[in-house]
Amino acid sequence: MNVAALRSRVEEWASHVPLLQRLATEFFRIEFLDRCMLIAAQALLAMVPMLVVIAAFLPELTASALQQMASVTGVGDDAVRQVTGELDLSRVRSETGALGLVITIVSATSFGRAVQRVFERVWEQKHVGGLRGGARCLIWVVVFLGCLGAVNGVINLLTDPGNPLRPALQMLGSCAAWWGSAWVLLFGRVNRWVLLPGAVLTGVVQVIYGRGSAWVMPTYVESNAEQFGTLGVILSLSTWLIGFAGIVVGGALLGRLLVEDPIIARTVRHGRDFLTRSR
């Protein structure tokens, strides 16, 4: 079945429910699958070189970076270390140099650009590129990773791993990070309160996805690593990143559909009027 036939069948099936009908239409308009693959690919291309450079030039941050990555992806500490453990770090330092370090960090903005284009595509905004867009994406990548690290650090200080409050705090931090991310990468062209539902969907589902990965991914990574070595770990990370990207794209898209759906808007308006009269 080709894409046109699939699209026709999905739209016919969803025609009975307006929200689903628009979801099907928007799914194809933003090229959902292509956007997911692009974000996953750019994240992988940015992640592995940055881990290598951090291990070579900033060894004091390596343990923290690896632990956070292992925690978020659920792949396990040993698997993540395998990506960098087979490298001659002294050779990396001598052959990369300061300029290589800068180039590696700047290249990580490709991930920021991929996420930026998703938000712009979902909200039908003109792309902001050039030096201005590149600088914004670079700042976003650095601040976003820093915020996630700070949030995880604070949560680790305040709660124990088994504390039921821990996932709630993680969701709160993740929602805040994605809310700010959408507003920053859209250059403030969309009202920040309109972006909130998408950020909440993304943040909540990502935390659930991350916690679920801690149960599933270690076995999957171990199996791939036994078959393919380091390549198996990278393939496992690619799989995880595709799911991560799907949550980013899907959360942004569903967030817009929810705030613009007339039935939901009418329900919210009636609820607000009821609460106002009750006071």
Secondary structure, 3 states (H helix, E strand, C coil): CCHHHHHHHHHHHHCCCHHHHHHHHHHHHCCHHHHHHHHHHHHHHHHHHHHHHHHHHCHHHHHHHHHHHHHHHCCCHHHHHHHHHCCCHHHHHHHHHHHHHHHHHHHCHHHHHHHHHHHHHHCCCCCCCHHHHHHHHHHHHHHHHHHHHHHHHHHHHHCCCCCCHHHHHHHHHHHHHHHHHHHHHCCCCCCHHHHHHHHHHHHHHHHHHHHHHHHHHHHHHHHHHHHHCHHHHHHHHHHHHHHHHHHHHHHHHHHHHHHHCHHHHHHHHHHHHHHHHHC
